[in-house]
């Protein structure tokens, strides 16, 4: 009887040690995950500059509404993660698949860094430069053939650009050299139906 009691006591003691060790390992694992999460995604970490649209996802088709086959109005855009030291934003939309070389659809610069969105069929505060038509306006996708890619590019700068509305994409790109803090892009696709 004493052997059975001793065996039962040892078994119970071993079970407690296993439970205690398991709890300690689980606690350490949770602490490690939490610490890794804080290091990688911790509070105070700057979010990367991002441009998106509620009208379409990256690398998907731009709705016809925003093209020459629709109302030829700009889609809504959202800007996130603008660095705190940004003095101005630049937005460029172009089509590198155009048969005669890159076709510029929209250029807007000296956009206030506090801008978080551009509504559909509107112009953000700033200066609208010349596109490839050449006009100081948005011109929607209108590819002559095949599917084209439309790059919506956002740049955060540490200066405001000393340019006027006579500036085109090349002028803007030259002026912002050495002043880009962060950049992001969104790609939309379009093919005439």
C-alpha positions as CSV (number, residue, x, y, z in Angstrom):
1,X,0.0,0.0,0.0
2,X,2.9,2.3,0.9
3,X,4.4,1.7,-2.6
4,X,1.2,2.7,-4.3
5,X,0.8,5.8,-2.2
6,X,4.4,6.8,-2.9
7,X,3.9,6.1,-6.6
8,X,0.7,8.2,-6.7
9,X,2.5,11.0,-4.9
10,X,5.4,11.0,-7.3
11,X,3.0,10.9,-10.3
12,X,1.1,13.9,-8.9
13,X,4.3,15.8,-8.3
14,X,5.6,15.1,-11.8
15,X,2.3,16.3,-13.3
16,X,2.6,19.6,-11.3
17,X,6.1,20.1,-12.6
18,X,5.0,19.4,-16.2
19,X,2.1,21.9,-15.9
20,X,4.3,24.5,-14.3
21,X,7.0,24.1,-17.0
22,X,4.3,24.2,-19.8
23,X,2.9,27.4,-18.3
24,X,6.3,29.0,-18.1
25,X,7.1,28.1,-21.8
26,X,3.8,29.4,-23.0
27,X,4.3,32.6,-21.0
28,X,7.8,33.0,-22.5
29,X,6.5,32.4,-26.0
30,X,3.8,35.0,-25.6
31,X,6.4,37.5,-24.3
32,X,8.7,36.7,-27.2
33,X,5.8,37.2,-29.8
34,X,4.8,40.4,-28.0
35,X,8.4,41.8,-28.0
36,X,8.9,40.9,-31.7
37,X,5.6,42.5,-32.6
38,X,6.6,45.7,-30.7
39,X,10.0,45.7,-32.4
40,X,8.5,45.2,-35.9
41,X,5.3,47.1,-35.6
42,X,5.8,49.1,-32.4
43,X,4.1,52.3,-31.5
44,X,6.0,55.3,-32.8
45,X,7.3,53.4,-35.9
46,X,6.5,55.5,-39.0
47,X,4.2,53.9,-41.5
48,X,5.5,53.6,-45.0
49,X,4.1,56.2,-47.5
50,X,1.1,54.6,-49.3
51,X,-1.2,55.6,-52.1
52,X,-4.5,53.7,-52.7
53,X,-7.9,54.1,-54.3
54,X,-11.3,53.0,-53.2
55,X,-12.1,52.6,-57.0
56,X,-9.6,49.8,-57.7
57,X,-6.9,47.7,-56.1
58,X,-3.3,47.7,-57.1
59,X,-2.7,45.9,-60.5
60,X,-6.5,45.7,-61.3
61,X,-8.7,47.3,-63.9
62,X,-9.5,51.0,-63.5
63,X,-13.3,51.4,-63.9
64,X,-14.4,52.9,-67.2
65,X,-15.9,55.9,-65.4
66,X,-12.4,57.3,-65.0
67,X,-11.4,56.8,-68.6
68,X,-12.1,58.4,-72.0
69,X,-14.9,55.8,-72.4
70,X,-16.6,57.1,-69.3
71,X,-16.8,60.5,-67.7
72,X,-13.0,61.0,-67.9
73,X,-12.8,62.1,-64.3
74,X,-10.1,61.3,-61.8
75,X,-10.6,58.4,-59.3
76,X,-10.6,59.0,-55.6
77,X,-7.2,58.6,-54.0
78,X,-6.0,58.1,-50.5
79,X,-2.6,59.1,-49.1
80,X,-1.2,57.5,-45.9
81,X,2.1,57.5,-44.0
82,X,3.3,60.9,-45.1
83,X,6.6,61.5,-43.2
84,X,6.4,64.2,-40.5
85,X,9.2,66.2,-42.2
86,X,7.4,66.5,-45.5
87,X,7.1,70.0,-46.9
88,X,5.1,69.1,-50.0
89,X,3.7,66.2,-52.0
90,X,3.9,65.5,-55.7
91,X,1.5,63.3,-57.7
92,X,2.2,62.0,-61.2
93,X,0.0,59.7,-63.3
94,X,1.5,58.3,-66.4
95,X,1.3,55.4,-68.9
96,X,4.7,53.8,-69.9
97,X,3.0,51.5,-72.4
98,X,2.0,54.3,-74.8
99,X,3.3,53.6,-78.4
100,X,5.1,57.0,-78.6
101,X,6.8,56.7,-75.2
102,X,5.5,57.5,-71.7
103,X,2.2,59.4,-71.8
104,X,1.6,61.8,-68.9
105,X,-2.0,61.9,-67.7
106,X,-1.8,64.2,-64.6
107,X,0.9,66.2,-62.7
108,X,0.1,68.0,-59.5
109,X,2.9,69.4,-57.2
110,X,3.2,71.4,-54.1
111,X,0.3,69.5,-52.6
112,X,0.1,70.2,-48.8
113,X,1.6,67.4,-46.7
114,X,-1.6,67.2,-44.6
115,X,-3.5,66.0,-47.7
116,X,-4.9,62.5,-47.0
117,X,-7.3,62.2,-49.9
118,X,-8.3,63.4,-53.3
119,X,-12.0,63.0,-54.0
120,X,-13.2,61.7,-57.4
121,X,-13.7,64.4,-60.0
122,X,-11.7,67.0,-58.0
123,X,-8.2,68.5,-57.9
124,X,-6.1,68.5,-54.8
125,X,-4.8,71.8,-53.5
126,X,-1.5,72.5,-55.2
127,X,-0.3,73.4,-58.7
128,X,-1.5,71.4,-61.7
129,X,1.3,71.0,-64.2
130,X,1.0,70.2,-67.9
131,X,0.2,66.7,-69.1
132,X,1.0,65.2,-72.5
133,X,-2.1,66.7,-74.3
134,X,-0.7,69.4,-73.2
135,X,-3.3,70.6,-70.7
136,X,-3.3,71.5,-67.0
137,X,-5.8,68.9,-66.1
138,X,-6.5,65.2,-65.5
139,X,-6.7,63.1,-68.7
140,X,-8.1,59.6,-68.2
141,X,-6.8,56.3,-69.7
142,X,-7.5,56.0,-73.4
143,X,-5.1,53.4,-74.8
144,X,-5.2,53.0,-78.6
145,X,-4.8,49.2,-78.3
146,X,-4.1,46.5,-75.8
147,X,-4.0,46.7,-72.0
148,X,-1.9,49.6,-70.6
149,X,-0.5,50.1,-67.1
150,X,-1.2,53.4,-65.4
151,X,1.2,54.4,-62.6
152,X,-0.2,56.7,-59.9
153,X,3.0,57.9,-58.2
154,X,3.2,59.8,-54.9
155,X,6.3,61.6,-53.7
156,X,7.0,63.2,-50.3
157,X,9.5,66.1,-50.6
158,X,11.5,68.1,-48.1
159,X,10.8,71.3,-50.1
160,X,8.1,73.0,-52.1
161,X,9.0,73.3,-55.7
162,X,9.8,76.7,-57.3
163,X,7.7,75.9,-60.4
164,X,4.6,77.3,-62.1
165,X,1.7,75.6,-63.9
166,X,3.8,75.7,-67.1
167,X,5.9,72.9,-65.6
168,X,5.6,69.4,-67.1
169,X,6.6,66.0,-65.6
170,X,10.2,66.3,-66.7
171,X,10.5,69.8,-65.1
172,X,8.9,68.4,-61.8
173,X,11.2,65.3,-61.8
174,X,14.3,67.5,-62.3
175,X,13.3,69.9,-59.5
176,X,12.6,67.2,-57.0
177,X,15.9,65.4,-57.4
178,X,17.7,65.1,-54.0
179,X,14.5,66.1,-52.2
180,X,12.5,62.9,-52.2
181,X,11.9,61.6,-48.6
182,X,9.6,58.8,-49.6
183,X,7.6,57.5,-52.5
184,X,4.8,55.1,-53.3
185,X,2.8,54.0,-56.3
186,X,-0.4,52.4,-57.3
187,X,-0.9,50.6,-60.7
188,X,-4.2,50.5,-62.5
189,X,-4.8,48.6,-65.8
190,X,-7.1,49.6,-68.7
191,X,-8.0,48.2,-72.1
192,X,-10.7,49.7,-74.3
193,X,-13.8,47.5,-74.7
